Amino acid sequence: MKKWIEYNIPNRKNKYLIRFLSKKRLIEFLDNGNIWFPRADTFGDKMECVSIDDLNTKSFNIEKLELRKQKHLISCWHASTNESIAMWDTSFKKKEDQRVFAIRFNYDDLVRYISINKFEDDDEGLIEYKFYGQVRYKNLLRKELDQKRMRRVAFRKEYSFKYENEFRFVVQSDKAFLKKGYAFHIGESSALNYSIMVNPLLDQNEYKEHLSFLKSNKIGRVKHQDSALVRWLKPSQW
C-alpha cells in the first residue's frame, strides 16, 4: 500500500480542515464513514491540473489536459482557524448539490484518519502517488510559477481562487481512473472526532429543515455544532 506523502506545508497555521457538503454527501458520510474523492475532470474549474508547459504551448492540447485530470482524484478541504462566509455557497445549479452542511475536523485528526486507511485500488498497482498539502495560488496567466518548488499540478491554482485557502488529499495514477469518483472509508462516523454545521446563509425555512434533519439523526445530533456565523446571521429568525 502506497503511503501518503506530505507536500507543500511550509508553515501550518490552520487548526481545522472543513469540507462543505450537500445533504446527499453528508448522509453517505454518516452512514458509511466515507469521504468522496472525485476525479479532477468533474471539477468546475476547466483549468484544473494545468501546467506551465500547457500555457507555453501555442496550440493548447485540451485532450492531454483532460487525460491528466482523469489520472487525479482530489478531495478538497478549506484550511482555516476561523470560518469564512465566502466558503458557504447556495448557488449550485442543482438544488441537491447545494452546500447545506459542513464537516469540520482538527487538522491532525483528519490527516491521521486518512493516512491509516486503505484506498480501493492500493493493491492493484494503479495508484502511483498519494499526497496531502496546501494549494499554492499563482497568477497562471502571467506565468508566475516556480516549477522547482511546485512540481505537482494538483496543488497549483490560479490566484483568483485564493479565497478558498484549499487543502487537498490527492491520489495520482499513471492511468486514467475508470470511475468519476471513489468513496474512501476513514472509519465509523460515530467514532471519529469532528463536528457538523448547517449553512448559516440558508433562508429561515431551509435552515430549520436541515437543522431538524441533523437533530433527528442519532449521529448528527451528537456531532452538531452551530456555525460561528449563526450568532451574527441569525438564520433561524429570518
C-alpha positions as CSV (number, residue, x, y, z in Angstrom):
1,M,0.0,0.0,0.0
2,K,1.4,3.4,-1.0
3,K,2.0,5.8,1.9
4,W,0.6,9.3,2.0
5,I,3.3,11.9,1.4
6,E,3.1,15.4,3.0
7,Y,3.5,18.0,0.3
8,N,3.8,21.8,0.4
9,I,3.2,22.5,4.1
10,P,5.9,25.2,4.8
11,N,4.2,26.8,7.8
12,R,1.0,25.2,9.0
13,K,-1.1,27.7,10.9
14,N,-4.7,26.5,10.4
15,K,-6.3,24.5,13.1
16,Y,-9.2,23.0,11.1
17,L,-9.9,21.3,7.8
18,I,-13.5,21.9,6.7
19,R,-15.5,20.1,3.9
20,F,-18.7,21.8,2.6
21,L,-21.3,19.2,1.7
22,S,-24.6,18.5,0.1
23,K,-27.2,16.6,2.1
24,K,-26.5,13.5,0.0
25,R,-22.8,13.6,0.7
26,L,-23.4,14.1,4.4
27,I,-25.7,11.1,4.6
28,E,-23.1,9.0,2.9
29,F,-20.5,10.1,5.4
30,L,-22.8,9.5,8.4
31,D,-23.9,6.1,7.1
32,N,-20.6,4.7,5.9
33,G,-17.8,6.9,7.1
34,N,-16.8,7.6,3.5
35,I,-15.0,10.7,2.1
36,W,-15.7,11.4,-1.6
37,F,-12.7,11.7,-3.9
38,P,-13.9,13.0,-7.3
39,R,-11.9,12.7,-10.4
40,A,-10.4,16.1,-11.4
41,D,-12.2,16.3,-14.7
42,T,-15.5,16.6,-12.8
43,F,-14.5,19.9,-11.2
44,G,-16.0,23.3,-12.2
45,D,-12.5,24.8,-12.9
46,K,-11.7,23.8,-16.5
47,M,-8.1,24.7,-15.9
48,E,-7.7,22.2,-13.1
49,C,-4.3,20.4,-13.3
50,V,-3.0,22.8,-16.0
51,S,0.8,23.0,-16.2
52,I,3.1,25.9,-17.2
53,D,4.1,23.8,-20.3
54,D,0.4,23.7,-21.4
55,L,0.3,27.5,-21.1
56,N,3.5,27.9,-23.0
57,T,2.2,25.9,-25.9
58,K,0.8,27.8,-28.8
59,S,-1.7,25.1,-29.6
60,F,-3.3,24.2,-26.3
61,N,-3.7,20.4,-26.0
62,I,-7.1,20.0,-24.4
63,E,-7.2,16.2,-24.7
64,K,-3.8,15.9,-22.9
65,L,-5.1,18.1,-20.1
66,E,-8.3,16.1,-19.8
67,L,-6.4,12.8,-19.6
68,R,-4.2,14.3,-16.9
69,K,-7.3,15.2,-14.9
70,Q,-8.6,11.7,-15.2
71,K,-5.4,10.5,-13.5
72,H,-6.1,12.5,-10.4
73,L,-8.6,12.0,-7.6
74,I,-8.8,15.1,-5.3
75,S,-10.6,15.6,-2.0
76,C,-10.8,19.4,-1.3
77,W,-10.9,21.0,2.1
78,H,-10.9,24.5,3.4
79,A,-8.0,25.1,5.8
80,S,-8.9,27.6,8.5
81,T,-8.9,28.5,12.1
82,N,-11.9,30.9,11.7
83,E,-14.8,30.3,9.4
84,S,-15.1,32.3,6.1
85,I,-18.5,33.3,4.9
86,A,-17.2,33.2,1.4
87,M,-17.0,29.4,1.5
88,W,-20.6,28.9,2.3
89,D,-22.4,28.7,-1.1
90,T,-26.0,28.3,-2.1
91,S,-25.6,29.0,-5.8
92,F,-25.3,25.5,-7.3
93,K,-27.2,24.7,-10.4
94,K,-29.0,21.7,-8.9
95,K,-30.6,22.2,-5.5
96,E,-29.4,18.8,-4.4
97,D,-25.8,19.9,-4.9
98,Q,-26.1,22.9,-2.6
99,R,-23.6,23.1,0.3
100,V,-26.1,22.9,3.2
101,F,-23.7,21.2,5.7
102,A,-20.0,21.2,6.6
103,I,-17.9,18.7,8.5
104,R,-15.0,20.1,10.5
105,F,-12.0,18.1,11.6
106,N,-9.0,19.1,13.6
107,Y,-6.1,19.1,11.1
108,D,-4.1,16.4,12.8
109,D,-7.1,14.1,13.3
110,L,-8.2,14.1,9.6
111,V,-4.6,13.6,8.3
112,R,-4.3,10.6,10.7
113,Y,-7.7,9.1,9.7
114,I,-6.9,9.3,6.0
115,S,-3.3,8.2,6.4
116,I,-4.1,4.9,8.2
117,N,-6.8,3.7,5.9
118,K,-6.6,1.9,2.6
119,F,-7.7,3.2,-0.7
120,E,-9.7,1.0,-3.0
121,D,-7.0,0.4,-5.6
122,D,-4.0,0.3,-3.4
123,D,-3.3,-3.4,-4.1
124,E,-4.0,-3.2,-7.9
125,G,-0.9,-1.3,-8.9
126,L,-2.9,1.6,-10.3
127,I,-2.0,4.2,-7.7
128,E,1.3,5.9,-8.3
129,Y,1.3,8.6,-5.5
130,K,-0.8,9.8,-2.6
131,F,-0.2,13.3,-1.4
132,Y,-1.7,15.8,1.0
133,G,-1.0,19.5,1.4
134,Q,-1.8,23.1,0.8
135,V,-2.7,24.5,-2.6
136,R,-0.4,27.3,-3.8
137,Y,-2.1,30.1,-5.8
138,K,-0.2,31.6,-8.7
139,N,-1.1,34.0,-11.5
140,L,-1.1,31.4,-14.2
141,L,-1.9,33.9,-16.9
142,R,1.3,35.8,-16.1
143,K,3.1,32.5,-15.6
144,E,4.2,33.3,-12.0
145,L,5.2,29.7,-11.3
146,D,8.1,28.1,-9.6
147,Q,8.4,24.7,-11.2
148,K,11.2,23.6,-8.9
149,R,9.0,24.1,-5.8
150,M,5.6,23.1,-7.2
151,R,6.1,20.0,-9.3
152,R,2.6,18.6,-8.6
153,V,-0.1,20.3,-10.8
154,A,-2.9,19.3,-8.5
155,F,-1.5,21.7,-5.8
156,R,-1.4,24.7,-8.0
157,K,-4.3,27.0,-8.9
158,E,-5.0,30.4,-10.4
159,Y,-4.6,33.3,-7.9
160,S,-8.2,34.4,-8.3
161,F,-9.2,31.3,-6.3
162,K,-7.0,32.2,-3.3
163,Y,-10.0,32.9,-1.1
164,E,-10.6,29.1,-1.0
165,N,-7.4,28.6,1.1
166,E,-7.7,25.0,-0.1
167,F,-6.0,21.9,1.4
168,R,-6.1,18.7,-0.7
169,F,-5.7,15.0,-0.5
170,V,-4.6,13.8,-3.9
171,V,-4.4,10.3,-5.4
172,Q,-2.5,10.1,-8.6
173,S,-2.3,7.3,-11.1
174,D,-0.3,6.5,-14.2
175,K,-3.6,5.6,-15.9
176,A,-7.0,7.2,-16.0
177,F,-9.3,6.2,-13.1
178,L,-12.3,4.3,-14.6
179,K,-14.8,5.9,-12.2
180,K,-15.6,9.6,-11.9
181,G,-15.2,9.3,-8.1
182,Y,-14.3,7.0,-5.3
183,A,-15.6,6.6,-1.8
184,F,-12.7,6.4,0.7
185,H,-13.6,4.9,4.1
186,I,-11.9,6.7,7.1
187,G,-13.7,5.0,9.9
188,E,-17.1,4.7,11.6
189,S,-18.6,8.2,11.6
190,S,-19.9,7.9,15.2
191,A,-16.3,7.1,16.5
192,L,-14.5,9.9,14.6
193,N,-13.7,13.3,16.2
194,Y,-15.4,16.1,14.1
195,S,-18.4,18.4,14.2
196,I,-21.2,19.2,11.7
197,M,-22.5,22.6,10.9
198,V,-25.6,23.8,9.0
199,N,-25.1,26.5,6.3
200,P,-26.0,29.8,8.0
201,L,-26.7,31.5,4.7
202,L,-29.8,29.4,4.1
203,D,-33.2,31.1,4.4
204,Q,-35.1,30.5,7.6
205,N,-37.3,27.6,6.4
206,E,-34.4,25.7,4.7
207,Y,-32.1,26.3,7.7
208,K,-34.7,24.9,10.1
209,E,-35.4,22.0,7.8
210,H,-31.7,20.9,7.7
211,L,-31.1,21.6,11.4
212,S,-34.2,19.4,12.1
213,F,-32.8,16.6,9.9
214,L,-29.4,16.8,11.7
215,K,-31.0,16.7,15.2
216,S,-33.2,13.7,14.2
217,N,-30.1,11.7,13.1
218,K,-28.6,9.7,16.0
219,I,-25.0,10.6,15.0
220,G,-25.9,14.1,13.6
221,R,-27.4,15.3,16.8
222,V,-24.3,14.4,18.8
223,K,-21.9,15.9,16.3
224,H,-23.9,19.1,15.6
225,Q,-22.3,22.4,16.4
226,D,-23.5,25.8,15.3
227,S,-21.5,27.7,12.8
228,A,-19.7,30.6,14.4
229,L,-21.7,32.8,12.0
230,V,-25.1,31.9,13.4
231,R,-24.7,34.5,16.2
232,W,-24.4,37.2,13.5
233,L,-26.7,35.9,10.7
234,K,-29.4,34.5,13.0
235,P,-30.7,32.2,10.2
236,S,-33.5,30.6,12.4
237,Q,-35.1,34.0,12.9
238,W,-35.5,35.3,9.3
